[in-house]
Amino acid sequence: MIEYRNVRVALLGGGTVGAQVARLLLEHKEEFASRVGASLELTGIAVRNLDAARSADLPKELFTTDAESLILGADIVIEVMGGLEPARSYILQAINSGADVVTANKALLATHGTELFEAAERVGAQLYFEAAVAGAIPIIRPLRESLAGDRVKRIMGIVNGTTNYILDKMDTEGASFDDALAVATELGYAEADPTADVDAFDAAQKASILASLAFHTTIPLESVYREGIREISGKTVELAKKAGYVVKLLAVCERVTDQDSGVEAVSARVYPALISREHPLAAVHKANNAVFVEAEAAGSLMFYGAGAGGPETASAVLGDLVSAARRHIIGGPGLGSSLEANIEMLPFSKIQTRYYIGLSVLDQKGVLANVANVFSDNNVSVEFVQQSVDSGVQGREATLIVGTHFAQESDLQLTVEKLSKLESVSAVDFFIRIED
């Protein structure tokens, strides 16, 4: 039997994920060797602070602040430090030194992915990033390899565990947004500054990556429409529940047709939306993630599981490490990025969607006709109207819930704007899109 030398592995980052990667790599060293065909030698862990607390008990001699020396002596570099710099520079240094790279850095890939993929292709290296989207859920490899011979039509997913936890608590327990966020923070799902999660920056980065892979086209992060969940009220959640819907923060990436030119385009967007309680994504609770893929030949596929967490994300990182180590032993060039389709992005204002709108209106004759005229004048067809009457301090008011048929986003937004200016409309309480 041929014995290969050890595969040298450098780890950049010793935080929640990095510590668990190192722990599992050391604890299961013999198992990994049998899977790979050679021993995986963890040569060191580069960190900013040698004295910081770790989530695993690791040999102190492994830690160093000299990342560059680790990189230059490695066959495979794992980057789990996060942020754009120095992560970008370290990964480029690793690639240019001939090492393969495993990263969990979604922000870096969404911002500088094209540069990194091109650098890897130039030298025949491989960039692995299963852990960058949806934690432990295997979604990158299926899109990149398993469905490479198919035509992905649509991806719709819950890709941020923090927001799903908040919305699920509002739906199942009637909690307010602020109370649900406070619990999420206490449990460690949300950071002290939850902006990246609740304002959908994190989900938009993941949507950029998923859309690029699914449609073989570079989807810049700035082209992904982003809308967070701060404006979702308990009333919106409750009314949606009564109508048979649940509110989820969704990443939606799909092939579409430009209605003006008839040319195929793609759309990538993130926003809170209603989905039917019968849809598989409606059953995704707490901080879990799920991605629903529709492909031309394969049909409908769903990937579900833990979207975050140290051990969970470490599982995806180590899966990539095993693949990288096997490739290192067998040899051959890395897998290309396959982003050459160059399909145009459809402007968000031109997508076709549906709205669910809540209005507080005066309970008097002719109001419904005035509201209906606004929809008609702006090319929006109404699917249903529900009405209830409340006794308020300022007199009797009615609540109108209006669901629309599919219409162009710009027409729907203009409709909401015009409704807010009607004298008979006290307030547009909410408007939210419907996805199926």
Order of alpha helices (4+ residues) and beta strands (2+ residues): beta-alpha-alpha-beta-beta-alpha-beta-alpha-beta-alpha-beta-beta-alpha-alpha-alpha-alpha-beta-alpha-beta-beta-beta-beta-alpha-beta-alpha-beta-beta-beta-alpha-beta
